[in-house]
Amino acid sequence: MAIVDITIIPIGTNEPSVSQYVAEIHQLLETYKDKVKYQLTPMSTIIEGELPVLFEVIQALHEVPFSKGVQRVATNIRIDDRRDKQLIMSEKIRSVEGKLNKS
């Protein structure tokens, strides 16, 4: 299991807001809900799943702005792929919160 942080930036749009693209990307993510978990954040989207599936999802998400007429898209991806134990978003957060509570 891996966790991906992805930011998709449509370049050359008519307005500075990209929320409509983000909404459409999340509509597409909804079609993968049986394969991945995801969480919207103010600056990116976090996706959790098996790495081959994540690459499939990333490619599909990268295509969304192009399908809306954008001619250039920059996609930033960070991958956390831990092999020594199960890696899930909620456990990473729980681990940090546990350490904060010990202080």
Order of alpha helices (4+ residues) and beta strands (2+ residues): beta-alpha-beta-beta-alpha-beta-alpha
